[in-house]
Amino acid sequence: MKHSKTSSAVSAKVNNILARVLIALTFIFLLIPNVALSIMSHMSMLEAGANILLPAGLLMFMLTWRNRPGTNVLLLIPFMALAAFQIVLLFLYADGSIIGVDMFLNVATTNPSEAGELLNNLGPAIAIVIALYLPLMVLAGITMFRKVRTSDRTLSRCRTGAMILTVSGGIVLASCMFEEPYYCIDEDLYPVNVIANLSTAVNRSYAGRNYDSTSSDATYHARSTRPDNLREVYVAVVGETSRADNWQFFGYDRYTTPRLCSLPSGTIAGFGRTFSESNTTHKAVPLLLSNLTADNFDSKINESKSVITAFKEAGFKTAYVSMQCRNHSYIDFFAQEADTTIFMREPQPGEIVNGLYDMDMLSQLDSLLSNGDTKLLVVLHQYGSHFNYLDRYPRQEAYFIPDKTSDATVANRGQLINAYDNSIRHTDNLLYEVITRLDSINCVGGMIYASDHGEDIYDDARGRFLHASPTPTYFQLHVPMLVYMTPALRHRDPAMFNRTLLNQQAMVSSSQSYTPTLLGLAGIQSPDVDRTKALTSARYTEPDQQIFLTDRNKAYNLQQAGFQHEDYDRLNRL
């Protein structure tokens, strides 16, 4: 009997310790994102206080709302998932970015191979979050199995602490909202901001599902100003993750674009002061290929169609050839407007697709050119310089070595840059071959190229890497843009060619100028398109200011978007 009482007392003591440990570890681990964001985002004392105290109080209430700690913790698994995602994001961008709307949409639209390439280089971050949160779930399961209950004394103390933290956090939050003019709970208080972003992402995804019906009446009212029997061919190349600072054509000190640079001087117009209005593909590409800008993207995207429709209205056959995979985004919707749509990484039944590079799109271009269509537009959407850079070109094209990176780290920046520059050389080859083909058929025609956005590659002390972060940088937005006209077009309209060359020193928004310039090349007029943004126009006007389409689809200037002194230093050099 005595032994039974002793055993029961030991068991009760063990259970009480398990309950306390589980509550304490869950409390600490789930607050890691709050503390990290408060430090890395350079919050004021009030903002940091609100970001830690109020969530801490509410979290403690959730951990002790019942005397069953295992159940309480398992109910918090969704918050563990958000916390894990947030920690990985902080590891990736090192800038205090929260999980944005675009991040959730990127997860939904990134193809498995892309995701695999990225995850392979996030091993340490993933290992950390697994080590933090998996043991919590295991320990919670053990406490449930043992039917552990939190003692009344522990519950009382925890709830008292929760009350103190919550009231203190509420007072600090109220002070913060009064003292900080730009403070907004659903943007600045974690995890409220992340939950709000998830809700917005779901709403946007739902709106996209109705795109066919909401855009059915969209039109450019476009017409061609050139003879119907004049053969015209235009190739619109959409680059991926290419930044202008790594282009020899724009002054980079490495031979990354030797073939384009070998063309006679004045043959091709390059716009080295070009900036994108988005740093994420699923928004940047629709901005390029439509009449949308950051100012009206949110209100108009579901009612708009792409420049492909404008060409069709003007009597052109159209084709869209992509090296990327379908991802159920507006890019797919725009691609389907074309008479011919080809996603080269999308295998046919029984077919295995691997080892493809952007140059492989040339076979599709050759086939389309051989059809002899009098009027033809071909859109080529690259995989470009998307990470992992090493996989964007065949081994025989490895000009800069060593380039075989095992991890994306600051220590490996040299190899990362070598691989990235090799991927730019592959784009150089593609563009040169497109120009060669256009010249060979002796048609009136041309090519336009711009990258959707750029990329960070550990360029300064901030340690930023990749793109699509809610806070952009100079390297994520500074992109290359080129315009080429065939000899036949230059001969037919020398004034337009000269105007384009004269505009080379202008500041350009690729998002605003890509479609107007493409239509200008083709002599297509549309009352809905701003001609003053066409780089072929004598009336071209620079943007009043560079703007950025934020995660919440708001048009911000660069200062509002989060540009820092490192970004302005480089911007001023332009």
Secondary structure, 3 states (H helix, E strand, C coil): CHHHHHHHHHHHHHHHHHHHHHHHHHHHHHCHHHHHHHHHCCCCHHHHHHHHHHHHHHHHHHHCCCCCHHHHHHCCHHHHHHHHHHHHHHHHHCCCCCCCHHHHHHHHHCCHHHHHHHHCCCHHHHHHHHHHHHHHHHHHHHHHHCCCCCCHHHHHHHHHHHHHHHHHHHHHHHHHHHHCCCCCHHHHCCCHHHHHHHHHHHHHHHHHHCHHHHCCCCCCCCEECCCCCCCEEEEEEEECCCCHHHCHHHCCCCCCCHHHHCCCCCCEEECCCEECCCCCHHHHHHHHCCCCCCCCHHHHHHHCCCHHHHHHHCCCEEEEEECCCCCCCHHHHHHCCCCEEEECCCCCCCCCCCCCCHHHHHHHHHHHHHCCCCEEEEEEECCCCCCCHHHHCCHHHCCCCCCCCCCCCHHHHHHHHHHHHHHHHHHHHHHHHHHHHHHHCCCEEEEEEEECCCCEECCCCCCCEECCCCCCCHHHHEECEEEEECHHHHHHCHHHHHHHHHHHHCCEEHHHHHHHHHHHHCCEECCCCCHHHCCCCCCCCCCCCCEEECCCCCEEEHHHHCCCHHHHHHHHHC
